[in-house]
Each structure stands twice: as C-alpha cells, then as structure tokens.
Amino acid sequence: MRLLKGMRMARYLAGGIALVLAATAAAAEFPFERELLLEAKPLPGSKRVPMLEITRDGRAMIDLWCRSGEARVKIEDDRIEFTLGAMREEGCTPERTQGDEAMVAALGKVMNWSMEEDVLVLNGPTELRYRLSSH
C-alpha cells in the first residue's frame, strides 16, 4: 500500500515539475533584448516602421509611427500586458498621429503572445506581428 502511495506521489511531483519546466521554457522563448519591427510598410513620406524592444526586467522601448517612449511590460507564461508611459512626439502628420493612436490602443489591449518562427505575435482584438530585426 505504501508503495502505491509513493508511486502516486512521485507521479504528482513529476507532473508538477513538468508544468514548471514548461512555463519556464515558454518564458525563455520570449525574444528579450531583441529589436522587433512591426510587419508593416512605412507610411507615405517616411521610412520609419514601429519598433519594440523589451528587456528581461519588464522595461520596453517603443517607437510608433512618429512617437517614441517607454513602457512597462508584464510577461507571465503566454500572457503579456503593456502599460505605456509618456511618449515624445517627433513631427507627426495627421495620418501618423492616427496610426500612433491605433497602435497605442492595440498595445493596451494585447493579452497573449506567441512566436511563429522569427515573428512575435501579440494577440488581442487586433493582432500585432513584430519580426525580429536582422541587423
């Protein structure tokens, strides 16, 4: 009887360890400290594309269509949450301002992340796809 209880306990323990390792592996796959470029073409009259870089301590540097700033990012398993800080404006046109407002709203509603090869996919009402920079 003790042997059966011991084996059952070992299975529960092994299952718990597997869950912890899976969560750790998911977090390890997040592309920290990497420059990520939004999969989008530059707006007319610009070469700029929104960029994102997230550090392991939860800080993020964000460049939108014409604004730049910092944010806090909370990542837990496949969940992600952005809290944007103050943004600096750099000569915005009405079209770029509208694009920035849409990006801020979309980032504020992101709930999950996943990787598809070299693309970070941020899931929310609007899917945002950021490709790892090759430079």
N, C-alpha and C positions, 0 to 999 in steps of 0.2 A: 504494500500500500504506500509506504514512504517513497519507494522508487517511482511509482506512478506520479505522486505529487511533485517529486523533484524534477521529473521529466517535463511535467506540465509547466512548472515554474520556469524551467530553462527555456521552453518554447515561448512563453510570455516575455521573458527577458530578451531573448533573441529578436522577437518581433519589435519590441520597444527600441532596441539598438538599431535595427534596420530602419525604423521610422526616423530616428535622429540622424542617421547617416544620410538618408535620402533628403532630408531637409537641409543638411549641411552641404550636400552635393549641389542642390538646386541653388543655394545662396552662392556657392563657389563659382557657378557658371555665369553669374551676372558680370557684365563687362565693366567692372570698376576701372577707374583711371584711364579710360579709353575715350577718345573723341568720337562722337556719334553724329552723323549727318542725316537730317530728315530726308527721306526719299521723296524729293520734290524738285521741280525745276525752279531756278531763280525767277523772281518776279521780273517783269519787263523793266529794263533800265538798271538792273542790279546783277551782281554775280553772287550775292550772298544767299545762303540756304541756312535755315535754322540748325543750330548745333547744340549738343548737350554733352556734358561730361560730369560723371557722378563719382565722388570719392567714397572710400570704404567707411568713412566716419559720417556719411549722410549729407555732405555738402554737395551742391551742384552748381555748375556754371552753365548758364543758358544764354544763347544768342537766338533771338527770334528774327523776324524779317527786318526789323530796324531797331529794336530794343534789345538790351543786354542786362543781365543781372544775376543774382544768386538765388538759390532756393535750398530748402531742406528736403531730403528725400528719406522716407522710411521704407525699408525693404524687409519683408518677413516672408520667407518661403517664396511663393509666386505672387504675393501681394505687394503692391507698391503705392505709395501716397506722396504726392508733391505738395509742398507749402511754399509758394513763391514769395520772394521778398520784393524789395523796391527794384524797379527797372530804370535804367538810363536810356533816354531816347536819343537817337542819332539821325536826325534829318528824315523824319518819316513823311511819306506821301500818304494821302488818304487810303490808297489801296494797301500799303504796307501796314498802316495802323489797323485797318480792318483785319488783315491777316494775323497780326500780333494778338488782337483781342480774341480771335477764334482759337489761336494756339494756347493762350492763357486759359481760356475756358476748357479746352480739351484736356490740357495737362492737369487741371484742377479736378477733373472727373475720372482720371485714369485709376483703375483698380487693380489690374493684374499685369504681369509682364511674362514674356516667354522669348526664347531665342529660336530663330529659324536660320540656321547656318550662321552667316555673319550679320544678321539683322535682329535688332532688339525690337520686339513688338510690344507696344504699350496698349493695353485693351481697356476700353471704356465705351461710352456711347459713340465716340469717334476713335477709330484705330489709328495710332501713330506708328510709323515704321522708321526706325533710325538705323542706318547702315554704319558698321564700323569703318572709320576712316582708314584709308590705306597709306597715309603719309605720317 
